Amino acid sequence: MGALNIAVSNFHIDLKRGIEIEKIALNRFLTWCEENNKHCEILKMHNDDNKYDSIIILDDKILLVDVKADFMFTKTNNVAIEFHSRGKPSGISTTHANLYMIFLEKNINNSKINYLLVIPVEKIKTSIERKEYFKIHKNSGDSGSSTQIYLYKFDDILKLCDYVI
């Protein structure tokens, strides 16, 4: 019973942190668009279902966006793509998004370095089909969540990016 309470508690903490990361990522993307003369607008933030997080316009295309954060990146230098959690498909397996934005933070020489990876979902799915990840990890995430992830080396996930901000 305690593990379930911890898992639920961590889920709500992670959700709150995820919403903050979503704001940071989308605002950073908007700033980058302005600096690079790209037309970008946020039509909707914080979608309430698990199909996507936000809706944006980028160069006159309406896109659904999922914003993710990998909090273990600073320790592992690997990037996780979730595909199964709590006994059911999740993440990349269920998204309706066109774009993944993955927020990463790294401590280098006592300084925080942030990356925002912008990757078309189809590129990730094709990469998964080709088994370009280096490992499937089957017990990640909150205690009791049984989250399963594809792990990518940082240099390999960079090859999939349309933009690194």
C-alpha positions in Angstrom: 0.0 0.0 0.0 2.8 2.4 0.8 4.5 1.9 -2.6 1.2 2.8 -4.3 0.9 6.0 -2.3 4.4 6.9 -3.1 3.8 6.2 -6.8 0.7 8.3 -6.9 2.4 11.1 -4.9 5.4 11.1 -7.3 3.0 11.1 -10.3 1.3 14.3 -9.0 4.7 15.9 -8.2 6.0 14.9 -11.7 2.8 16.2 -13.3 3.2 19.6 -11.7 6.9 19.7 -12.6 5.9 18.6 -16.2 3.5 21.6 -16.5 6.3 24.0 -15.5 8.7 22.4 -18.0 6.0 22.7 -20.7 5.8 26.4 -20.1 9.5 26.8 -20.1 9.9 24.7 -23.3 7.2 26.4 -25.2 8.3 29.9 -24.2 11.9 29.0 -25.2 10.7 27.7 -28.5 8.7 30.9 -29.1 11.8 33.0 -28.4 13.9 30.8 -30.7 11.2 31.2 -33.5 11.3 35.0 -33.1 15.1 35.0 -33.3 15.1 32.8 -36.4 12.2 34.6 -38.2 9.9 31.7 -38.0 6.2 32.2 -37.5 5.1 30.5 -34.3 2.0 30.8 -32.0 0.8 28.8 -29.1 -2.9 28.0 -29.6 -3.4 25.8 -26.5 -1.3 24.8 -23.5 -1.9 22.0 -21.0 -4.3 19.7 -22.8 -6.1 17.6 -20.2 -5.9 14.2 -21.9 -2.9 12.1 -22.7 -3.1 12.5 -26.5 -0.8 15.6 -26.6 0.2 18.6 -24.4 -0.2 21.7 -26.6 -1.2 23.0 -30.0 1.1 25.4 -31.9 1.3 27.0 -35.3 4.7 26.7 -36.8 5.2 28.2 -40.3 1.5 28.1 -41.0 1.1 24.4 -39.9 -1.0 23.5 -36.9 0.9 20.9 -34.9 0.2 18.9 -31.8 3.1 18.9 -29.3 4.1 16.6 -26.5 6.6 18.1 -24.1 8.8 15.7 -22.2 11.6 16.1 -19.7 14.2 13.5 -18.8 15.3 14.2 -15.2 18.0 11.4 -15.3 19.8 12.9 -18.3 22.3 14.9 -16.1 23.4 11.6 -14.5 23.3 9.3 -17.5 23.7 11.4 -20.6 21.1 9.2 -22.1 17.6 10.2 -23.3 14.5 8.2 -22.4 11.5 7.8 -24.6 8.6 6.2 -22.6 6.4 3.7 -24.3 4.6 1.7 -21.5 3.6 2.6 -18.0 1.3 1.2 -15.3 0.4 -1.8 -17.3 -0.6 0.0 -20.5 0.9 1.7 -23.6 1.9 5.3 -23.0 4.2 8.0 -24.2 5.4 7.5 -27.8 3.0 4.5 -28.2 -0.1 6.6 -27.6 0.7 10.1 -28.6 -1.3 12.0 -31.2 1.3 14.7 -31.4 3.3 15.6 -34.5 6.3 17.0 -32.5 8.1 15.9 -29.3 9.9 18.6 -27.4 12.3 17.0 -24.9 13.7 19.3 -22.2 17.1 18.2 -20.9 19.3 19.7 -18.2 22.9 19.0 -17.6 25.3 20.2 -14.9 28.7 21.0 -16.4 31.5 22.6 -14.4 28.9 23.8 -11.8 26.8 25.4 -14.5 23.4 24.2 -15.7 23.1 23.7 -19.4 19.6 23.2 -20.9 18.7 21.7 -24.2 15.4 21.6 -26.0 15.2 18.9 -28.6 12.5 19.3 -31.2 11.8 16.1 -33.0 9.0 15.0 -35.3 7.2 12.1 -33.8 7.4 10.1 -37.0 11.3 10.3 -36.9 11.2 8.8 -33.4 8.8 6.1 -34.4 10.9 5.2 -37.5 14.0 5.2 -35.3 12.3 2.8 -32.9 11.2 0.5 -35.7 14.9 0.4 -36.9 16.0 -0.3 -33.3 18.3 2.7 -33.3 18.0 3.0 -29.5 20.7 1.2 -27.5 18.6 -0.3 -24.8 15.0 -1.0 -23.6 14.8 -0.4 -19.8 11.8 -2.1 -18.3 11.6 -0.7 -14.7 11.9 3.0 -14.9 9.9 5.9 -13.5 8.0 6.0 -10.2 8.0 3.1 -7.8 5.4 0.7 -8.9 4.8 2.3 -12.3 6.7 -0.4 -14.2 7.5 2.2 -16.8 9.3 1.0 -19.9 11.5 3.2 -22.0 13.7 3.2 -25.1 17.1 4.6 -24.2 19.1 6.7 -26.7 22.6 7.9 -26.4 22.6 11.7 -26.5 24.5 11.9 -29.8 22.1 9.4 -31.4 18.9 11.3 -30.4 20.5 14.5 -31.8 20.5 13.0 -35.3 16.7 12.8 -35.1 16.2 16.5 -34.2 14.8 19.2 -36.5 16.0 21.8 -34.0 18.2 21.8 -30.9 17.6 24.9 -28.9 
